[in-house]
Amino acid sequence: MICIPIVNRTQGEIEADMASAAGLADVVELRLDYAPAADLRRLLERRTGPVIVTYRPSREGGAFTGPEDERLALLQRAVDLGAEYVDVEWDCVGRIRRGPRTKVIVSRHDFQRTPDDLVRLHAEIVRSGADIAKIACLARDLRDNLRIFDLLRASKHPTIALCMGELGLISRVLGRKFGNVLTYASLRPGSESAPGQITAAELRELYRYKKIRAATSIYGVIANPVAHSMSPAIHNAAFEEMGLHAVYVPLKVETDPVAFVKAFRSLDVQGYSVTLPHKEAILPAMDEVDELARKIGALNSVVNRNGRLLGTNTDVTAAVSALEEAFSDEPARRKPGNRSSLSGKRILLIGAGGAARAVAFGLVELGAKVMVANRTRERAARLAQELGCDSCALSEIGSYGADVLINTTSVGMSPNVKETPAPASVLRKDMVVFDAVYNPPETRLIREAKAAGCRTITGIAWFVNQAAAQFELWTGKPAPREVMERVIRKKLGALP
């Protein structure tokens, strides 16, 4: 079930939001600690579906700071009036008299961490006589979610268990797969009752929450930061288009991708996208790395093949396809034996990270003359030496008469949209300018390139190409490219 908490402070606002939530929620939570003067009888008379009545004290993260007897009296009144559920804190459940029409949710919150003794705490809540046991705790590491999932899988008692905070988002989405009774989602941005809640519309539409079952396959993107990634939107839309029982989630891995992958093997994740800053550091976590990714020294895709993780890289073909289209009327994918339209082209590549390594490798293999430029000259030189090409400092790029300029850095990415990796003075008519940044869809670099008469390739082309290749690796089915591109353009405001 999806539960929408109502956190307004006036009777009229609460009633209006109850009506608005009716089409999105299976149950509405009346957070009366935000509105102690609300008319509970009237709210229950006007409900259009099941409600949870909650009067959360400050000690458990709520807004109520008054006398405990007053708080418990209101909860008792909710029971007497026949509310479908009341949420009672673990330390006072014995002070509520049960009613025949009301189920009691006994809850425990920890806003500091995920406790080590979750199993013991859960058992205590169950022994208290809870109809539904609830534990909500803060995730300080993605791996905290795994203990929540283990608890849900092992429990034979109706349970709500989730992690709060940004790192707990996956527990709100995936909990249904492991038997969670319900998850909480806000009615709109800004109306959250706890940290980490997403909107009910996002939960239903982006993550297709109501379709998640025990057999649903899990995919995700490993990144830091990850909150603004477009990957969940396009991959979940692709799964929907193809009728696949799968869900794709953001995975904010802050420091050690190898430790993350090792821990998350217990979830049997079927595929990962990998992006900044982990494309190189994640290699040791793989059971197998294909020849392309091994030569590049970076991967952006992981495929689960019967429990063995294969690392590969779809950045190369994605970038090369987009570039060849700019130089040739031939199909984007070259026929075997045909000479590439990129052979002999002078290419200025800005960046020396995982994406740059992939692109540089592909271009050198095709006979292009690559110059690597990076803010840190030493890093550019190391990459150039590995690939047998040249390097220079960013301050020197104006002296290289490039046919193609490619930006693989995050310079110019939202919200820093006024930045550019290359001054307008290096752009000239008929040069091809390829910016890997896709948010915004038209960066400052692309705008200035157009003004200079350059041919341009936006990051959307690269992003869709590499994502489509990932989808096909994971599923063995042709990717719905038009759907994927339409979704990302709409998300970025490039479509009405």
Buried (B, 14 or more C-beta within 10 A) or exposed (E): BBBBBBBBEEBEBBBEBBEBBEEBBBBBBBBBBBBBEBEBEEBBEEBEEBBBBBBBBEEBBBBBEEEEEEBBEBBBBBBEBEBBBBBBBBEBBEEBEEBEEBBBBBBBBBEEEBBEEBBEBBBBBBEBEBBBBBBBBBBBBBBBBBBBBBBBEEBEEBBBBBBBBBBBBBBBBBBBBBBBBBBBBBBEEEBBBBEBBBBBBBBBBBBBBEBBEEEBBBBBBBBBEBEEBBBBBBBBBBBBBBEBEBBBBBBBBEEBBBBBBEBBEEBEBBBBBBBBBBBBBBBEBBEEBBEBBBBBBBBBBBBBEEEEBBBBBBBBBBBBBBBBBBBBEEEBEBEEEEEBBBEEBBBBBBBBBBBBBBBBBBBBBBEBBBBBBBBEBEBBBBBBEBBEBBBBBBEEBEEBEBBBBBBBBBBBBBEEBEBBBBEEEBBBEEBBBBBBBBBBBBBBBBBBBBEBEBBBBBBBBBBBBBBBBBBEBBBEEEBBBEBBBBBBBEBBEBEE
